[in-house]
Amino acid sequence: MKPSSFLPLYEKLEALVNKLPAGLQQPILREITPIKTLFLMQRPPRLVLVGPNGAGKAELLATLFGDEVFRPGEENLSDGHWQTIDRTGRGSLRLLDARRPASLPLLREVLTQEPPDLFIFARSAGPIGDSLSADLDHAVQLLPVVTPREGAVPKLMGLLLPGDGGEIEAARQELHAVLHTRPELSARMAGTLALFGDPVGQRLAELIAIELPPAAQLEMARLSSNRALQKQIAQVVIKSVTAICTAIGAQPIPLADFPILTSLQATMVAGIMHISGREMSARLAAEFMTAVGANVGLGLALREGARAAVKFLPGWGNAISGAVAGAGTYSIGHAAVSYFIEGVSLKDARSVFKRGKKEPTLLKE
């Protein structure tokens, strides 16, 4: 199932929500918006590489993707246009090599037509030569070309690559200081990072993702296989779906919430599968829910049993029912994160689900 396949499901959910009381419709549709942004508007991140020509592109992509992307001789192949870098089954990234001697008029035209999300100034560790001043000036001429996106302008990140010895932290600080010598660059700085050590790939993906719009963050999480980043995005989905199910479950409409709740929970699991880098599948989502013990009949009985408490606890039965629906949804979501993102066994995911049901969670704004 491709992200675009969420459109019919999203429209179906909207139709179901429209059958609920008018006062409940807008809050629920508002909670669905983050999910719509993530999955229906998902697109590749757009990164622009500036700085000294030569090394940089291959190291950046190998660090993000976890493997070699370019073959020997392809490192400096660039015609001043966007390149699409694919990682089979996980998505793609748009990269523009805007380093000298690329034509400034051509680059300005390309950047105007397709605005970037982030500029990356990459240089190798080692002595700073006279040519770096021209590279800084080149970057200064490119940044103002980009039209602000949603009130914000793309930031600039400094990236220190492995080079000719020297103290790594001192070299990183030197790069940071050099970038701040140009006020135009200093105003856009998002920090600097040295590409040294094993955890650096995860750190780089997280720092880039922070500067990306929501529509591009999901693709970065899938491309980089960064579990921490994937969990952060999955939490957004879990929070929204749990809030919706809590609100729907609290409505005094016996059985009427059943198709909406189950559809939302299955959508949430399929979404978490997609975030992890897998293909979305409603069928596999349903199979997972059954496997961890998210029994549809039991969930329905619990919700209706809570509603029955209205007879004995006026004003409380619906709230309890909503809490039960929300807690069940929250538990399903975290069981899915444990299995699809963290890689635990199905048995352990089942334990996560059962533990969550015993510890109901009420989400607050």
Secondary structure, 3 states (H helix, E strand, C coil): CCHHHHHHHHHHHHHHHCCCCHHHHHHHHHHHHHHHHHHHCCCCCEEEEECCCCCCHHHHHHHHHCCCCCCCCCCCCCCCCCEEEEECCCEEEEEEECCCCCCHHHHHHHHHHCCCCEEEEEEECCCCCCHHHHHHHHHHHHHHHCCCECCECCEEEEEEECCCCCCHHHHHHHHHHHHCCCHHHHCCEEEEEECCCCCHHHHHHHHHHHCCCHHHHHHHHHHHCCHHHHHHHHHHHHHHHHHHHHHHHCCCCCCCCHHHHHHHHHHHHHHHHHHCCCCCCHHHHHHHHHHHCCCHHHHHHHHHHHHHHHHCCCCCHHHHHHHHHHHHHHHHHHHHHHHHHCCCCHHHHHHHHHHHHHCCCCCCC
